Amino acid sequence: MRPATPIERAPRGVEDSAVALEMSPGGGVAALVSRVDPAVYTSNLMASRAGDVDWVGPRAVAHDAVLSWASEIGGVVPFPMFTLFASADSLRAMLRDRADSLGKLLDRVAPCQEWTVRLFRLDDRAEAALSRTSPRVAELEARARAAAPGQRYLLERKADEIRGAELRRVSADTARNAFDTLSKLGESAVRDALPAEPPGAQPAGLAVLDASFLVRRDRAASFGAAAGDLAAELEPRGFRVELSGPWPPYHFVRDDA
Amino acid sequence: MTDDDLALTGDDRLVLGDLLNHVLDKGVVIAGDVTISVADIDLIRVGLGVYITAIQSELDHAAERAATDADLPVLHPARGL
């Protein structure tokens, strides 16, 4: 972040530590720093603790609280959690080497916040809605209704056979359209990979879109309204929308973002 | 402050998966004098997978209970607009 930061107002960092500012040698950018005990934060300890979410969780909350504060008062370029330096000298060397690129990143993201949108398919509702959302299913059902009993049975069987594939196609189309619609309101957008599809029914819904958007602060209300409109539009089609944010620009500080 | 003091419960736990997905492996990645590499993040993900499975189970049960009373909410502004 920029050096002119009222650091005394920062939330406490990991391990309830005070957060300090480390200036780059040229003064263009500064790092928000928490000091941790090197005897505790060793690779061995991380290996034994990394899978323990009850240990990682509170530290993640503290990490995010500091970055969210920094993002709101002037902008911040997030580093991944547990980015540790062996010494203040090594941190200053990194700042010296990267001051220009970090400064450019900061200029780009500081006017913005990150918002995350996830789309979930509620299988029962989405399948029931296929008569409206899938032209192929709708056509087969219409032909079945108009057909004689023998042919009706065959057409209904055919409609049943394509429901699974149509459900996946409608999901993919819905996710792509939602992403495209919301992308127009952001400066940048990225889709995260979805977790492997779990077996069995998912009462809370199967994730079909996990996307993050870099949105200017003065467009946050418009973005929220658009997400709300999307939720209202997609609910009758069997999809649930979740919106979370604002986040610091976690997804948007890499070269490929 | 002990880890017990920091333990998360209730609603905090339900949003923790979302939080971890943001903070763990996003952001500027640097190499060199960093003493713990992002490769260790894979270990966290293993733990997170187990954790999220437990949370998802809680959510599913909550959703089932909610579905018996009313439609599920469709929009969750987790941190407000």
Interface residues (C-beta under 8 A of the other chain):
Chain A: E15 D16 P38 Y41 T42 S43 M46 A47 A50 G51 D52 V53 D54 W55 V56 G57 P58 A60 V61 H63 D64 L67 V77 P78 F79 P80 M81 F82 T83 L84 F85 A86 S87 S90 L91 A93 M94 R98 L102 L105 E114 T116 L122 D192 P198 Q202 P203 A204 A220 A221 G224 A227 G228 A231 A232 L234 E235 R240 V241 E242 L243 S244 G245 P246 W247 Y250 H251 V253 R254
Chain B: M1 D3 L6 A7 L8 D12 R13 V15 L16 D18 L19 L20 N21 H22 V23 L24 D25 K26 G27 V28 V29 I30 G32 D33 V34 T35 I36 V38 D40 I41 L43 I44 V46 G47 L48 V50 Y51 Q56 L59 D60 A63 E64 A67 L72 V74 L75 H76 P77 A78 R79 L81
